[in-house]
Amino acid sequence: MIDRWADRLGTLLEPGIRAVIILLLAWLAVRVARLVIRRGVARLLSSRRATDREFATRLRTLTSLAESATRLIVWILAGLTILAVFGVPIGPLLASAGVAGLAVGLGAQTLIRDIIAGIFIVLEDQFHVGDVITVNAISGQVESLTLRYTVLRTLDGAYVVIPNGEIRIVQNLSRDWARAVIDVAVTPEEDVDRAVAVLRDLLGGLPNDPVLGPLVLEPGEVLGVEAIAPQQATVRLAVKTRPLEQWRVARELRRRILLALREAGVSVPYPRTATIIQPPDSAEPSPS
């Protein structure tokens, strides 16, 4: 009996040791593949002209996708090898897996569509992790990108998961450069040319400004009168900025514009109420 149990233990121990070795080799292969993928992707991206931010975001996105795919393949192969070590026939499993895969594929067309769309998003470089985009009327920063879905973090902190197959039109607000567009309202009675001159003087000093200078790419341009309303005229200006800096530049410019117009004596519109009093014995109303 002791000899029989020893034989059984030896029969199980040898495949167990081989299985442990296979797991260790799979773990080592994943680690080596991760290092190779990161260096390969970094070398591939370094051959293209890209800013430091674009390089970092693309490197993080591509390496994450490649590592997850490689990890899945390695562990599946390791699992099949371990089953073969223990004497489990792999051929019928692969055949049944093929049939099951066909059935799943027919019933998971949406999943396949999401994955294919994710592949094209990565290959066509539509957006990266860290970009600010607008998809399906939802704006936010790309927090995660996989082959199946994209995660956006909105301004109010909402965590939005969008399947890649649902992404049709993407507005990327942080690719290469951005533009801060500001509408300035002045009263119709004001000299519009004087208001435009004040704005041009303000924009002309932006490249040498210690705060906004590093954030802008051009001095900016006053586009002219954009709209005329009964109580105001709207003057539009635009400033070309670095990616993701358009909102910061716009907020600071609004503050400076308000101070510059006030200092130049240019009045901005405010709510006003006109009361007309008509005496009973008067034919013409007298405004007050």
Backbone as CSV, one residue per row, in Angstrom:
resi,resn,N_x,N_y,N_z,CA_x,CA_y,CA_z,C_x,C_y,C_z
1,MET,0.824,-1.211,0.000,0.000,0.000,0.000,0.858,1.263,0.000
2,ILE,1.929,1.203,0.818,2.816,2.371,0.867,3.466,2.599,-0.486
3,ASP,3.875,1.517,-1.133,4.488,1.660,-2.452,3.491,2.221,-3.466
4,ARG,2.235,1.783,-3.338,1.218,2.254,-4.274,0.967,3.754,-4.094
5,TRP,0.860,4.201,-2.842,0.667,5.640,-2.583,1.899,6.437,-2.994
6,ALA,3.065,5.850,-2.824,4.281,6.550,-3.251,4.304,6.717,-4.765
7,ASP,3.848,5.667,-5.468,3.801,5.783,-6.929,2.798,6.851,-7.363
8,ARG,1.640,6.869,-6.687,0.642,7.884,-7.032,1.158,9.293,-6.737
9,LEU,1.830,9.430,-5.601,2.377,10.742,-5.245,3.428,11.179,-6.249
10,GLY,4.269,10.193,-6.658,5.278,10.539,-7.652,4.651,10.904,-8.980
11,THR,3.568,10.217,-9.324,2.886,10.508,-10.580,2.284,11.911,-10.577
12,LEU,1.761,12.338,-9.421,1.187,13.682,-9.323,2.244,14.753,-9.102
13,LEU,3.305,14.392,-8.411,4.317,15.383,-8.058,5.066,15.874,-9.286
14,GLU,5.402,14.950,-10.169,6.173,15.356,-11.349,5.395,16.325,-12.240
15,PRO,4.120,16.045,-12.590,3.366,17.058,-13.357,3.169,18.358,-12.587
16,GLY,3.028,18.251,-11.241,2.866,19.469,-10.454,4.092,20.352,-10.526
17,ILE,5.277,19.735,-10.447,6.510,20.519,-10.554,6.611,21.169,-11.928
18,ARG,6.262,20.389,-12.965,6.296,20.939,-14.315,5.281,22.074,-14.465
19,ALA,4.134,21.939,-13.823,3.137,23.015,-13.896,3.632,24.279,-13.212
20,VAL,4.296,24.115,-12.052,4.859,25.277,-11.362,5.917,25.945,-12.226
21,ILE,6.744,25.133,-12.876,7.773,25.698,-13.755,7.136,26.456,-14.918
22,ILE,6.044,25.899,-15.465,5.349,26.574,-16.566,4.777,27.911,-16.111
23,LEU,4.199,27.927,-14.908,3.663,29.184,-14.382,4.760,30.217,-14.176
24,LEU,5.903,29.786,-13.658,7.024,30.706,-13.470,7.531,31.243,-14.803
25,LEU,7.610,30.343,-15.797,8.051,30.783,-17.124,7.033,31.754,-17.744
26,ALA,5.746,31.498,-17.527,4.727,32.409,-18.056,4.825,33.777,-17.388
27,TRP,5.019,33.773,-16.070,5.182,35.043,-15.351,6.409,35.789,-15.853
28,LEU,7.510,35.061,-16.057,8.721,35.698,-16.565,8.505,36.222,-17.982
29,ALA,7.778,35.460,-18.805,7.509,35.904,-20.171,6.680,37.186,-20.187
30,VAL,5.713,37.287,-19.275,4.901,38.499,-19.198,5.758,39.692,-18.806
31,ARG,6.655,39.488,-17.834,7.530,40.584,-17.405,8.460,41.029,-18.529
32,VAL,9.059,40.056,-19.222,9.963,40.396,-20.320,9.194,41.066,-21.460
33,ALA,7.993,40.541,-21.759,7.192,41.133,-22.821,6.808,42.570,-22.494
34,ARG,6.517,42.840,-21.229,6.182,44.203,-20.826,7.351,45.140,-21.079
35,LEU,8.551,44.709,-20.728,9.733,45.539,-20.942,9.988,45.751,-22.432
36,VAL,9.861,44.670,-23.204,10.097,44.768,-24.648,9.054,45.663,-25.307
37,ILE,7.798,45.526,-24.890,6.729,46.338,-25.482,6.961,47.813,-25.198
38,ARG,7.295,48.150,-23.968,7.492,49.556,-23.629,8.652,50.158,-24.402
39,ARG,9.760,49.412,-24.514,10.903,49.929,-25.263,10.590,50.011,-26.752
40,GLY,9.879,49.001,-27.269,9.544,49.026,-28.688,8.600,50.159,-29.043
41,VAL,7.564,50.358,-28.216,6.621,51.440,-28.480,7.298,52.796,-28.318
42,ALA,8.167,52.940,-27.307,8.882,54.198,-27.116,9.788,54.502,-28.306
43,ARG,10.444,53.483,-28.824,11.304,53.700,-29.986,10.475,54.053,-31.217
44,LEU,9.322,53.406,-31.360,8.459,53.711,-32.498,7.928,55.138,-32.435
45,LEU,7.532,55.568,-31.244,6.991,56.923,-31.108,8.068,57.981,-31.200
46,SER,9.282,57.657,-30.778,10.363,58.641,-30.831,10.754,58.983,-32.258
47,SER,10.429,58.096,-33.193,10.744,58.381,-34.597,9.757,59.362,-35.220
48,ARG,8.664,59.649,-34.519,7.680,60.601,-35.017,7.821,61.913,-34.263
49,ARG,7.426,62.971,-34.924,7.473,64.288,-34.296,6.267,64.447,-33.379
50,ALA,6.528,64.575,-32.119,5.443,64.713,-31.143,5.966,65.466,-29.936
51,THR,5.059,66.186,-29.285,5.438,66.892,-28.071,5.609,65.898,-26.926
52,ASP,6.170,66.390,-25.829,6.381,65.511,-24.671,5.067,64.955,-24.154
53,ARG,4.031,65.792,-24.155,2.737,65.324,-23.658,2.152,64.256,-24.587
54,GLU,2.207,64.492,-25.900,1.686,63.497,-26.832,2.461,62.191,-26.728
55,PHE,3.787,62.301,-26.568,4.605,61.094,-26.447,4.203,60.299,-25.214
56,ALA,4.016,60.995,-24.082,3.672,60.301,-22.836,2.291,59.664,-22.913
57,THR,1.308,60.381,-23.466,-0.052,59.835,-23.519,-0.142,58.655,-24.492
58,ARG,0.488,58.764,-25.638,0.455,57.652,-26.596,1.213,56.445,-26.065
59,LEU,2.341,56.697,-25.395,3.100,55.592,-24.821,2.272,54.852,-23.786
60,ARG,1.562,55.585,-22.929,0.742,54.954,-21.896,-0.424,54.186,-22.512
61,THR,-1.046,54.745,-23.539,-2.190,54.083,-24.160,-1.785,52.814,-24.894
62,LEU,-0.779,52.913,-25.765,-0.378,51.765,-26.581,0.227,50.656,-25.733
63,THR,1.057,50.999,-24.765,1.653,49.961,-23.924,0.594,49.247,-23.092
64,SER,-0.411,49.980,-22.618,-1.477,49.348,-21.829,-2.250,48.329,-22.665
65,LEU,-2.592,48.710,-23.888,-3.330,47.790,-24.746,-2.479,46.584,-25.140
66,ALA,-1.227,46.825,-25.534,-0.357,45.722,-25.954,-0.056,44.783,-24.795
67,GLU,0.162,45.315,-23.598,0.451,44.475,-22.440,-0.744,43.609,-22.069
68,SER,-1.942,44.171,-22.117,-3.126,43.379,-21.759,-3.345,42.247,-22.762
69,ALA,-3.157,42.527,-24.065,-3.320,41.472,-25.068,-2.253,40.391,-24.915
70,THR,-1.006,40.799,-24.686,0.081,39.825,-24.522,-0.119,38.987,-23.265
71,ARG,-0.542,39.606,-22.193,-0.771,38.880,-20.945,-1.867,37.824,-21.116
72,LEU,-2.919,38.188,-21.832,-4.010,37.233,-22.065,-3.524,36.031,-22.874
73,ILE,-2.770,36.274,-23.930,-2.285,35.186,-24.780,-1.335,34.277,-24.005
74,VAL,-0.411,34.849,-23.253,0.574,34.047,-22.518,-0.108,33.151,-21.501
75,TRP,-1.061,33.685,-20.753,-1.693,32.865,-19.710,-2.622,31.809,-20.299
76,ILE,-3.231,32.083,-21.444,-4.030,31.047,-22.094,-3.137,29.904,-22.558
77,LEU,-2.013,30.221,-23.182,-1.080,29.181,-23.612,-0.527,28.405,-22.420
78,ALA,-0.243,29.101,-21.323,0.255,28.412,-20.132,-0.801,27.468,-19.571
79,GLY,-2.056,27.906,-19.549,-3.119,27.034,-19.060,-3.298,25.794,-19.912
80,LEU,-3.250,25.948,-21.231,-3.371,24.779,-22.112,-2.185,23.831,-21.939
81,THR,-0.992,24.390,-21.751,0.188,23.540,-21.552,0.092,22.752,-20.250
82,ILE,-0.398,23.370,-19.196,-0.550,22.685,-17.912,-1.576,21.565,-18.029
83,LEU,-2.667,21.814,-18.748,-3.654,20.750,-18.952,-3.038,19.567,-19.702
84,ALA,-2.185,19.861,-20.693,-1.525,18.781,-21.420,-0.568,18.016,-20.525
85,VAL,0.103,18.705,-19.603,1.023,18.044,-18.675,0.278,17.043,-17.797
86,PHE,-0.936,17.404,-17.373,-1.719,16.510,-16.525,-2.495,15.465,-17.333
87,GLY,-2.257,15.405,-18.624,-2.867,14.375,-19.440,-4.236,14.700,-19.979
88,VAL,-4.652,15.927,-19.863,-5.959,16.315,-20.399,-5.809,16.537,-21.895
89,PRO,-6.597,15.872,-22.734,-6.488,16.071,-24.187,-6.906,17.479,-24.583
90,ILE,-6.010,18.167,-25.306,-6.258,19.557,-25.673,-7.066,19.647,-26.961
91,GLY,-6.907,18.649,-27.860,-7.598,18.711,-29.143,-9.092,18.880,-29.024
92,PRO,-9.788,18.022,-28.259,-11.245,18.222,-28.106,-11.598,19.558,-27.470
93,LEU,-10.738,20.022,-26.535,-11.011,21.321,-25.914,-10.944,22.447,-26.942
94,LEU,-9.907,22.389,-27.815,-9.792,23.429,-28.835,-10.953,23.372,-29.811
95,ALA,-11.375,22.136,-30.168,-12.510,22.012,-31.085,-13.791,22.567,-30.468
96,SER,-14.019,22.191,-29.197,-15.219,22.708,-28.526,-15.126,24.209,-28.310
97,ALA,-13.889,24.691,-28.067,-13.724,26.132,-27.901,-14.023,26.862,-29.200
98,GLY,-13.655,26.208,-30.350,-13.968,26.840,-31.628,-15.463,26.927,-31.864
99,VAL,-16.187,25.862,-31.538,-17.644,25.885,-31.697,-18.268,26.899,-30.750
100,ALA,-17.789,26.880,-29.511,-18.322,27.846,-28.539,-17.986,29.274,-28.956
101,GLY,-16.774,29.470,-29.500,-16.406,30.804,-29.958,-17.293,31.284,-31.087
102,LEU,-17.661,30.373,-32.000,-18.571,30.746,-33.078,-19.937,31.141,-32.537
103,ALA,-20.436,30.364,-31.571,-21.739,30.698,-30.979,-21.692,32.021,-30.242
104,VAL,-20.609,32.221,-29.491,-20.480,33.481,-28.763,-20.346,34.653,-29.734
105,GLY,-19.583,34.398,-30.840,-19.413,35.464,-31.815,-20.717,35.884,-32.455
106,LEU,-21.597,34.921,-32.725,-22.889,35.258,-33.306,-23.761,36.026,-32.325
107,GLY,-23.601,35.751,-31.051,-24.430,36.429,-30.059,-23.780,37.644,-29.445
108,ALA,-22.537,37.908,-29.816,-21.806,39.034,-29.220,-21.318,39.983,-30.302
109,GLN,-22.202,40.295,-31.232,-21.822,41.202,-32.304,-21.505,42.602,-31.790
110,THR,-22.221,43.027,-30.751,-21.953,44.344,-30.178,-20.556,44.402,-29.576
111,LEU,-20.172,43.315,-28.872,-18.838,43.269,-28.287,-17.764,43.299,-29.372
112,ILE,-17.965,42.545,-30.438,-16.993,42.533,-31.532,-16.913,43.908,-32.187
113,ARG,-18.052,44.567,-32.341,-18.054,45.920,-32.914,-17.273,46.892,-32.038
114,ASP,-17.450,46.775,-30.709,-16.710,47.650,-29.802,-15.209,47.426,-29.920
115,ILE,-14.791,46.166,-30.010,-13.366,45.854,-30.088,-12.769,46.353,-31.396
116,ILE,-13.482,46.144,-32.495,-12.981,46.622,-33.790,-12.883,48.149,-33.793
117,ALA,-13.887,48.808,-33.228,-13.835,50.269,-33.144,-12.669,50.727,-32.273
118,GLY,-12.401,50.009,-31.174,-11.263,50.353,-30.327,-9.940,50.199,-31.044
119,ILE,-9.821,49.164,-31.880,-8.590,48.976,-32.652,-8.375,50.148,-33.606
120,PHE,-9.438,50.589,-34.279,-9.293,51.714,-35.197,-9.012,53.012,-34.453
121,ILE,-9.564,53.184,-33.253,-9.263,54.389,-32.469,-7.774,54.465,-32.158
122,VAL,-7.188,53.327,-31.809,-5.762,53.302,-31.482,-4.908,53.459,-32.738
123,LEU,-5.253,52.730,-33.800,-4.451,52.780,-35.016,-4.510,54.153,-35.677
124,GLU,-5.673,54.775,-35.681,-5.825,56.078,-36.310,-5.458,57.231,-35.391
125,ASP,-5.102,56.913,-34.139,-4.645,57.931,-33.197,-5.683,59.046,-33.044
126,GLN,-6.928,58.648,-32.782,-7.989,59.643,-32.674,-7.888,60.443,-31.382
127,PHE,-7.585,59.792,-30.282,-7.366,60.474,-29.009,-6.551,59.574,-28.111
128,HIS,-6.003,60.172,-27.048,-5.146,59.457,-26.112,-5.731,59.553,-24.711
129,VAL,-5.140,58.802,-23.818,-5.442,58.968,-22.397,-4.914,60.333,-21.953
130,GLY,-5.776,61.125,-21.330,-5.412,62.473,-20.918,-5.988,63.559,-21.796
131,ASP,-6.463,63.222,-23.002,-7.074,64.217,-23.872,-8.462,64.589,-23.359
132,VAL,-8.892,65.791,-23.704,-10.249,66.244,-23.412,-11.041,66.157,-24.709
133,ILE,-12.092,65.358,-24.713,-12.869,65.123,-25.925,-14.349,65.300,-25.628
134,THR,-15.115,65.406,-26.711,-16.573,65.442,-26.632,-17.114,64.309,-27.486
135,VAL,-17.863,63.410,-26.861,-18.441,62.250,-27.546,-19.902,62.143,-27.138
136,ASN,-20.779,62.093,-28.131,-22.216,61.937,-27.857,-22.713,62.990,-26.875
137,ALA,-22.285,64.236,-27.103,-22.683,65.386,-26.275,-22.160,65.292,-24.850
138,ILE,-21.172,64.444,-24.597,-20.550,64.316,-23.281,-19.091,64.746,-23.401
139,SER,-18.705,65.712,-22.595,-17.337,66.220,-22.613,-16.622,65.802,-21.343
140,GLY,-15.365,65.436,-21.490,-14.570,65.049,-20.328,-13.173,64.645,-20.742
141,GLN,-12.356,64.356,-19.750,-10.983,63.923,-19.984,-10.932,62.407,-20.059
142,VAL,-10.194,61.905,-21.040,-10.073,60.456,-21.218,-9.236,59.906,-20.065
143,GLU,-9.878,59.121,-19.220,-9.201,58.557,-18.062,-8.699,57.145,-18.335
144,SER,-9.359,56.435,-19.226,-8.949,55.075,-19.552,-9.399,54.760,-20.966
145,LEU,-8.586,53.968,-21.668,-8.901,53.571,-23.038,-8.537,52.104,-23.217
146,THR,-9.543,51.283,-23.498,-9.327,49.870,-23.779,-9.889,49.569,-25.165
147,LEU,-9.709,48.332,-25.590,-10.250,47.962,-26.890,-11.769,47.895,-26.889
148,ARG,-12.388,47.815,-25.718,-13.844,47.682,-25.662,-14.556,48.975,-25.304
149,TYR,-13.974,49.796,-24.450,-14.674,50.998,-24.009,-13.679,52.120,-23.720
150,THR,-14.238,53.335,-23.623,-13.486,54.529,-23.275,-14.131,55.151,-22.044
151,VAL,-13.319,55.549,-21.083,-13.806,56.142,-19.840,-13.503,57.629,-19.853
152,LEU,-14.541,58.443,-19.619,-14.392,59.892,-19.526,-14.678,60.337,-18.105
153,ARG,-13.918,61.316,-17.656,-14.173,61.970,-16.371,-14.636,63.390,-16.671
154,THR,-15.921,63.674,-16.415,-16.486,64.966,-16.749,-16.034,66.037,-15.765
155,LEU,-16.429,67.287,-16.061,-16.008,68.404,-15.220,-16.549,68.287,-13.806
156,ASP,-17.750,67.734,-13.641,-18.326,67.577,-12.309,-17.924,66.260,-11.642
157,GLY,-16.965,65.539,-12.245,-16.421,64.337,-11.624,-17.128,63.052,-11.967
158,ALA,-18.095,63.092,-12.874,-18.821,61.872,-13.241,-17.899,60.924,-14.007
159,TYR,-18.040,59.631,-13.717,-17.259,58.562,-14.354,-18.133,57.953,-15.434
160,VAL,-17.837,58.278,-16.693,-18.691,57.889,-17.818,-17.967,56.841,-18.652
161,VAL,-18.616,55.696,-18.851,-18.071,54.607,-19.668,-18.830,54.578,-20.991
162,ILE,-18.105,54.722,-22.098,-18.708,54.758,-23.423,-18.147,53.594,-24.239
163,PRO,-18.985,52.665,-24.689,-18.488,51.597,-25.575,-17.905,52.200,-26.853
164,ASN,-16.806,51.654,-27.303,-16.151,52.210,-28.481,-17.028,52.128,-29.722
165,GLY,-17.909,51.129,-29.775,-18.800,51.026,-30.912,-19.813,52.151,-30.989
166,GLU,-20.048,52.856,-29.870,-20.985,53.963,-29.848,-20.330,55.288,-30.213
167,ILE,-19.032,55.295,-30.399,-18.307,56.533,-30.715,-18.366,56.736,-32.225
168,ARG,-19.069,57.763,-32.640,-19.192,58.080,-34.052,-18.389,59.331,-34.410
169,ILE,-18.676,60.427,-33.747,-18.004,61.701,-34.010,-17.301,62.131,-32.721
170,VAL,-16.018,62.411,-32.820,-15.210,62.798,-31.672,-14.683,64.217,-31.879
171,GLN,-14.885,65.060,-30.894,-14.265,66.383,-30.877,-13.111,66.346,-29.886
172,ASN,-11.897,66.424,-30.403,-10.711,66.414,-29.551,-10.311,67.864,-29.280
173,LEU,-10.427,68.273,-28.020,-10.160,69.656,-27.630,-8.725,69.871,-27.178
174,SER,-7.871,68.882,-27.327,-6.506,69.003,-26.813,-5.472,68.433,-27.781
175,ARG,-5.761,68.419,-29.055,-4.822,67.891,-30.029,-3.997,69.027,-30.644
176,ASP,-2.684,68.973,-30.503,-1.727,69.897,-31.118,-1.815,71.306,-30.527
177,TRP,-2.967,71.943,-30.627,-3.146,73.283,-30.081,-4.630,73.517,-29.820
178,ALA,-4.931,74.595,-29.133,-6.318,74.919,-28.812,-6.519,76.419,-29.037
179,ARG,-7.731,76.878,-28.851,-8.039,78.300,-29.051,-9.015,78.754,-27.977
180,ALA,-8.656,79.839,-27.328,-9.542,80.479,-26.364,-10.333,81.563,-27.082
181,VAL,-11.637,81.392,-27.143,-12.527,82.339,-27.827,-13.342,83.072,-26.763
182,ILE,-13.282,84.402,-26.789,-13.941,85.224,-25.768,-14.798,86.266,-26.465
183,ASP,-16.020,86.410,-26.016,-16.928,87.450,-26.502,-16.998,88.554,-25.453
184,VAL,-16.719,89.769,-25.897,-16.723,90.934,-25.013,-17.903,91.822,-25.406
185,ALA,-18.758,92.126,-24.455,-19.948,92.941,-24.710,-19.675,94.379,-24.299
186,VAL,-20.025,95.322,-25.172,-19.939,96.753,-24.869,-21.282,97.379,-25.216
187,THR,-21.571,98.507,-24.610,-22.838,99.177,-24.885,-22.827,99.770,-26.287
188,PRO,-23.970,99.836,-26.958,-23.998,100.383,-28.317,-23.555,101.839,-28.387
189,GLU,-23.699,102.578,-27.273,-23.309,103.983,-27.296,-21.800,104.173,-27.278
190,GLU,-21.054,103.147,-26.920,-19.600,103.266,-26.839,-18.962,103.271,-28.226
191,ASP,-17.754,103.833,-28.261,-16.968,103.815,-29.488,-16.362,102.418,-29.635
192,VAL,-16.883,101.659,-30.593,-16.429,100.278,-30.761,-14.957,100.235,-31.148
193,ASP,-14.513,101.186,-31.962,-13.111,101.208,-32.377,-12.190,101.405,-31.170
194,ARG,-12.608,102.207,-30.218,-11.788,102.400,-29.018,-11.740,101.120,-28.188
195,ALA,-12.857,100.416,-28.085,-12.865,99.148,-27.354,-11.977,98.114,-28.050
196,VAL,-12.026,98.067,-29.380,-11.179,97.136,-30.120,-9.708,97.473,-29.925
197,ALA,-9.379,98.773,-29.893,-7.986,99.177,-29.677,-7.492,98.747,-28.299
198,VAL,-8.340,98.849,-27.287,-7.955,98.412,-25.940,-7.685,96.910,-25.929
199,LEU,-8.536,96.158,-26.597,-8.355,94.703,-26.637,-7.088,94.320,-27.403
200,ARG,-6.791,95.017,-28.484,-5.582,94.702,-29.253,-4.324,95.007,-28.454
201,ASP,-4.342,96.103,-27.719,-3.188,96.418,-26.863,-2.989,95.339,-25.803
202,LEU,-4.099,94.839,-25.277,-3.998,93.800,-24.255,-3.452,92.503,-24.845
203,LEU,-3.927,92.134,-26.029,-3.472,90.887,-26.641,-2.040,90.995,-27.150
204,GLY,-1.614,92.181,-27.541,-0.268,92.335,-28.075,0.825,92.028,-27.074
205,GLY,0.539,92.191,-25.792,1.558,91.929,-24.781,1.545,90.518,-24.224
206,LEU,0.700,89.642,-24.767,0.615,88.288,-24.225,1.903,87.476,-24.387
207,PRO,2.602,87.512,-25.550,3.812,86.670,-25.679,4.875,86.956,-24.635
208,ASN,4.967,88.210,-24.148,5.975,88.572,-23.152,5.437,88.564,-21.730
209,ASP,4.193,88.125,-21.555,3.604,88.106,-20.221,4.178,86.946,-19.417
210,PRO,4.603,87.179,-18.163,5.201,86.081,-17.390,4.228,84.974,-17.029
211,VAL,2.929,85.268,-16.983,1.943,84.267,-16.594,1.354,83.569,-17.816
212,LEU,0.865,84.340,-18.768,0.199,83.770,-19.926,1.134,83.518,-21.097
213,GLY,2.301,84.126,-21.090,3.234,83.953,-22.198,3.580,82.504,-22.495
214,PRO,3.927,81.682,-21.488,4.244,80.277,-21.779,3.044,79.444,-22.222
215,LEU,1.831,79.982,-22.069,0.634,79.204,-22.374,0.071,79.498,-23.757
216,VAL,0.473,80.616,-24.366,-0.082,81.007,-25.662,0.943,80.758,-26.751
217,LEU,0.439,80.510,-27.951,1.302,80.277,-29.107,1.364,81.481,-30.035
218,GLU,0.366,82.358,-29.956,0.321,83.559,-30.777,-0.240,84.696,-29.934
219,PRO,0.022,85.964,-30.331,-0.486,87.088,-29.533,-2.004,87.125,-29.419
220,GLY,-2.698,86.631,-30.399,-4.156,86.696,-30.373,-4.664,87.682,-31.406
221,GLU,-5.952,87.612,-31.687,-6.539,88.445,-32.742,-7.938,88.872,-32.331
222,VAL,-8.232,90.146,-32.570,-9.589,90.655,-32.383,-10.330,90.461,-33.695
223,LEU,-11.301,89.595,-33.700,-11.985,89.236,-34.938,-12.979,90.295,-35.390
224,GLY,-13.429,91.149,-34.479,-14.360,92.210,-34.836,-15.691,92.040,-34.131
225,VAL,-16.671,92.814,-34.605,-18.000,92.791,-34.005,-18.719,91.518,-34.448
226,GLU,-19.048,90.677,-33.494,-19.672,89.392,-33.789,-21.193,89.480,-33.841
227,ALA,-21.788,90.356,-33.012,-23.253,90.453,-32.964,-23.643,91.824,-32.437
228,ILE,-24.851,92.232,-32.808,-25.417,93.500,-32.341,-26.798,93.207,-31.770
229,ALA,-27.011,93.638,-30.541,-28.286,93.453,-29.858,-28.804,94.807,-29.412
230,PRO,-30.067,94.882,-28.977,-30.606,96.187,-28.555,-29.812,96.835,-27.428
231,GLN,-29.228,96.053,-26.540,-28.546,96.623,-25.387,-27.036,96.429,-25.405
232,GLN,-26.468,95.784,-26.426,-25.038,95.550,-26.435,-24.547,95.195,-27.824
233,ALA,-23.253,95.423,-28.013,-22.538,94.960,-29.195,-21.467,93.989,-28.718
234,THR,-21.311,92.874,-29.398,-20.391,91.818,-28.977,-19.162,91.811,-29.867
235,VAL,-18.008,91.960,-29.248,-16.728,91.908,-29.946,-16.056,90.585,-29.595
236,ARG,-15.642,89.846,-30.604,-15.040,88.528,-30.395,-13.535,88.582,-30.614
237,LEU,-12.812,87.900,-29.734,-11.368,87.757,-29.889,-10.998,86.296,-29.676
238,ALA,-9.860,85.899,-30.228,-9.402,84.513,-30.151,-7.902,84.496,-29.928
239,VAL,-7.466,83.535,-29.092,-6.049,83.382,-28.762,-5.686,81.919,-28.931
240,LYS,-4.651,81.643,-29.695,-4.175,80.280,-29.899,-3.303,79.872,-28.721
241,THR,-3.635,78.761,-28.078,-2.960,78.348,-26.857,-2.405,76.935,-27.009
242,ARG,-1.664,76.540,-26.012,-1.194,75.159,-25.941,-2.358,74.241,-25.566
243,PRO,-2.246,72.944,-25.853,-3.345,72.032,-25.531,-3.705,72.060,-24.052
244,LEU,-4.993,72.035,-23.786,-5.567,71.984,-22.432,-5.360,73.273,-21.632
245,GLU,-4.864,74.328,-22.265,-4.643,75.593,-21.561,-5.639,76.663,-21.977
246,GLN,-6.572,76.351,-22.884,-7.481,77.374,-23.383,-8.411,77.898,-22.306
247,TRP,-8.836,77.043,-21.383,-9.752,77.493,-20.332,-9.034,78.369,-19.307
248,ARG,-7.831,78.015,-18.963,-7.054,78.834,-18.028,-6.755,80.200,-18.627
249,VAL,-6.369,80.233,-19.898,-6.081,81.503,-20.562,-7.354,82.340,-20.667
250,ALA,-8.469,81.720,-21.008,-9.721,82.465,-21.154,-10.164,83.088,-19.840
251,ARG,-10.036,82.359,-18.742,-10.447,82.916,-17.448,-9.593,84.123,-17.061
252,GLU,-8.290,84.011,-17.257,-7.411,85.124,-16.906,-7.623,86.309,-17.840
253,LEU,-7.869,86.043,-19.114,-8.096,87.132,-20.056,-9.387,87.877,-19.747
254,ARG,-10.429,87.182,-19.345,-11.679,87.862,-18.997,-11.459,88.833,-17.839
255,ARG,-10.686,88.405,-16.866,-10.400,89.300,-15.739,-9.631,90.531,-16.201
256,ARG,-8.622,90.327,-17.049,-7.808,91.449,-17.511,-8.592,92.360,-18.453
257,ILE,-9.463,91.781,-19.261,-10.278,92.595,-20.163,-11.209,93.506,-19.372
258,LEU,-11.822,92.971,-18.340,-12.716,93.778,-17.516,-11.967,94.950,-16.882
259,LEU,-10.759,94.694,-16.373,-9.974,95.766,-15.765,-9.512,96.776,-16.810
260,ALA,-9.097,96.302,-17.996,-8.604,97.211,-19.029,-9.723,98.103,-19.556
261,LEU,-10.902,97.545,-19.778,-12.023,98.354,-20.254,-12.453,99.364,-19.198
262,ARG,-12.447,98.956,-17.959,-12.823,99.886,-16.888,-11.818,101.024,-16.794
263,GLU,-10.527,100.708,-16.928,-9.498,101.743,-16.853,-9.572,102.688,-18.047
264,ALA,-9.957,102.162,-19.220,-10.060,103.011,-20.409,-11.375,103.774,-20.474
265,GLY,-12.267,103.543,-19.528,-13.541,104.251,-19.520,-14.572,103.679,-20.465
266,VAL,-14.377,102.451,-20.906,-15.338,101.795,-21.792,-16.343,101.051,-20.923
267,SER,-17.585,101.405,-21.054,-18.608,100.801,-20.205,-19.116,99.505,-20.828
268,VAL,-19.411,98.564,-19.973,-19.985,97.291,-20.402,-21.473,97.318,-20.092
269,PRO,-22.281,96.579,-20.826,-23.734,96.623,-20.601,-24.115,96.020,-19.256
270,TYR,-25.154,96.560,-18.697,-25.716,96.046,-17.460,-27.230,96.211,-17.529
271,PRO,-27.977,95.458,-16.760,-29.446,95.565,-16.838,-29.922,96.959,-16.464
272,ARG,-30.728,97.550,-17.330,-31.283,98.880,-17.081,-32.791,98.863,-17.308
273,THR,-33.472,99.691,-16.578,-34.926,99.801,-16.699,-35.301,101.247,-16.970
274,ALA,-36.068,101.474,-17.999,-36.533,102.824,-18.346,-38.018,102.940,-18.016
275,THR,-38.367,103.986,-17.264,-39.752,104.219,-16.866,-40.266,105.464,-17.572
276,ILE,-41.380,105.377,-18.235,-41.980,106.504,-18.965,-43.263,106.910,-18.238
277,ILE,-43.295,108.160,-17.813,-44.458,108.713,-17.096,-45.170,109.678,-18.031
278,GLN,-46.428,109.471,-18.244,-47.223,110.315,-19.126,-48.316,111.006,-18.298
279,PRO,-48.191,112.315,-18.129,-49.255,113.033,-17.382,-50.582,112.966,-18.137
280,PRO,-51.692,113.017,-17.408,-53.016,112.907,-18.062,-53.268,114.022,-19.058
281,ASP,-52.772,115.278,-18.763,-53.074,116.388,-19.638,-51.980,116.640,-20.678
282,SER,-51.046,115.688,-20.771,-49.946,115.883,-21.742,-50.136,114.932,-22.904
283,ALA,-49.858,115.419,-24.082,-50.017,114.609,-25.287,-48.799,113.752,-25.534
284,GLU,-47.642,114.204,-25.057,-46.399,113.474,-25.319,-45.848,112.917,-24.021
285,PRO,-45.410,111.647,-24.021,-44.827,111.080,-22.805,-43.455,111.676,-22.517
286,SER,-43.162,111.814,-21.259,-41.848,112.342,-20.865,-41.068,111.223,-20.171
287,PRO,-39.910,110.796,-20.763,-39.130,109.717,-20.142,-38.441,110.211,-18.885
288,SER,-38.272,109.328,-17.936,-37.544,109.664,-16.705,-36.692,108.469,-16.333
